[in-house]
Amino acid sequence: MKENENFNEFNDSNEIHNDFEDFDEILIDNDFKNDNEPSKDKKKKKSANKGLTLMMISIAGVLVLSFVLTGLLFGLSSGEDNAILASIGISALNAVNFLKLSLTLVFGLSSLVGLLFFLINLFSYTQIDFLDVEERKLKFKNVIFGGVTFFVSVVLALLIAVFWNTGPIEEVKIEYIGANLESTLNLTAPIDIEFSAKNLPIDTSKAQIVSYNWNFGDGDSGTGQTIFKTFKDKPATGVYEVKLGVSYFEVADKSQAIKTLEFTRLVGIENVEVTADFEMQPKTGFAPLLVEFDASSSVDPDGSIILYEWDFNGDSVVDSEGVKGEFTYESVGLFKPTLIVTDNNGRSSKISKDLIVKTDEVFTPRIKVSPSDDVLTPNRSYQFDASDSLSLEGEITNYKWNFGDGKERVGRKVSYSFENEGIYEVTLELLDDSGNKIQYFENFTVSSSPSGLFPKITSIPEILDGKIEGQIPFKIQLDAGASSGAKIVEYSWDFENDSVLDASGQLVEHVYTVPGKYDLKLTITSTTGKTASKIIEVEVFDSDLRPEVSANPSLGNVPLEVTFDASATKAPAGANIVQFRWNFDDGTPVLRSGSTVTHLFTRTGEFNVEVTAVTDENEIASTDILVFVNEIPLKACYKSSRIEGPAPLTVLFNPNCTTGNVARFEWDFAGLGDSEDRKPSFTFEESGEFEVILRAFDPDNNLSTFKETIKVN
């Protein structure tokens, strides 16, 4: 027994010895591996260090990019439009949104990279031998670094997204060139447009504008802050690109170097107005008079005419359709036969001409002038001859002339010279041997100019001693309506007499923004192409009082309540504004009030509201703003007492929801009947679906249509 115990103890000691031998072999084996694979461990450490280095470089790059974007963001956060961005139609708001989105994406991408770095190193960490302490420490650092990077990037991205409300960028095209139309697209030519450069992104308190140069894309150009332009044709592309070049210099810049910005606005012409015209034979005669009409001279420059409608006797009823027609006038009087043509775009044009139907006349008066000048020259002798005049009931025994200047002559042929220029109505009175008498009138133009035109300018403020004077900004309203002579078809204005057409039309206005002396030139053109000009001197003085006014809204339907604000008016140094005078151009009295007023416009029209600022040094300056008050648009509408039911079904129709100035209603009950009552009722005897049409007309015969279906079971 004791021997067995000793034997067991011996075996236990051998097992312990064997265990130590196994442990020694493991250590020797590890030492051997460590001695033979040092380069492999170094490569692992080098690879791990390289990944960490790349990660740190990426984070440094993200931080630099973030600082750059943040700096740009705060630079644009003031909300003021940058001139460079504005010139290409990008607002500061759009730029700020773009930078916010970019900054969010940068931190979002950084968080994604941090997450990947964290996951890769975490996976590698779990695969490392437990005894490899150094590599486990290195991988653990990478795991911590990747996790912190991911967490910080996610927090920053969420903060930007939440507090800066980052979202998709909305592209906004800013129209710095103003126009008197709500939209300058989809227009029909010819059309008059007033362009304005009053809302440019240039701070006029810090900059002085030198010139406004307009290019309308059709060969015409002009200058001025506000300018009128008539587009007569449709371009090949359908769009004119109106360009405005503005030259200015910074007041604080001692060199006063001229800078230039260019702005654009598109004018789209989708259609050229069809032109109605016709010939009639004869143009006058005795009743009953058969007249033949021909509208072949009507044209549609960019399409075709699909409908010709004739109203021969002026009763607003279409008497005939087609290119040609005829009508017999039974009674005596002045008639205005009218042609309405409609093109393939649904646009219409109307023209009327005078037709005189008369009874048998005794006299046929005729006047011949020799020399036969179109325009008579002052102080030149002319022979007036009535020899070709006839009487159907006898011989003409007496010829009496009145030359419209208070002087008279008697005789079949007389000589006469006009002393002064002007337009004279010459009267020829004829008397025959049967006692019949007639007076015949004919106008003659007397002028030293071959054109026979007399340009005349009236203005607000008035022309005194041949000159107009005022302070900047100096607005003048010009009227050439008093010009006379032959029929005038064109009025051209050159506000600086620099041979550049600035505006056209009988009534124009212009604002001088730079002090100086100017020669304002008006040129009028007659139907024969002859021209005459007149020049008025304009002197503009400098002023430190700069009125500014805004209107909210400036466009709407009558009645329109508008709030005007002139609080941005700048007063000269040391002076105070003591009063604002408001003229609303609608017949209401001038209001003497503060810088902000509210006014109600109760009629339609275009109102040029003027505000005048007065300082305690009695310095006065004015500016104005346009307000457009439109009629409530014509829009047909009705409500049915019921829209479905069993036959026979009686329905009451009420058009009270119709808007606009309605002159009459026309009802069409699906071809089963019609009515012109305001609130008609109709009984549908049979089952089916019936489309009831309401046509509403205004006093100018404009039409609006509304339809609804009635279902009868």
Secondary structure, DSSP 8 states (H G I E B T S, - for coil): -HHHHHHHHHHHHHHHHHHHHHHHHHHHHHHHHHHH-HHHHHHHHHHHHHHHHHHHHHHHHHHHHHHHHHHHHHHHTT----HHHHHTT--HHHHHHHHHHHHHHHHHHHHHHHHHHHHHHHHHHHHS-TT-HHHHHHHHHHHHHHHHHHHHHHHHHHHHHHHS------------SEESSS--SSEEESEEEEEE-TT-S--TTTEEEEEEEEE-SSS-EEESSEEEEEE-S--TTSEEEEEEEEEEEETT-TT---EEEEEEEEEEEEEE--B---EEE-SEEESSEEEEEE-TT-B-TTS-EEEEEEESSSSSS--EESSEEEEEE-S-EEE--EEEEEETTS-EEEEE--EEEE---SEE---EEES--SSB-TT--EEEE-TT-EETTS-EEEEEEE-SSS-EEESSEEEE---S-EEEEEEEEEEETTS-EEEEEEEEEE-SSTT-EE---EEES--BTTEEEEESSEEEEEE-TT-EES-EEEEEEESS-SS---EESSEEEEEE-S-EEEEEEEEEEETTS-EEEEEEEEEEE--S-B---EEESSEEESSEEEEEE-TT-B--TT--EEEEEEE-SSS---EEE-SEEEEEE-S-EEEEEEEEEEETT--EEEEEEEEEEE----B---EES-SEE-SSEEEEEE-TT-BS---EEEEEETTS-EE--SS-EEEE-S-EEEEEEEEEE-TT--EEEEEEEEEE-
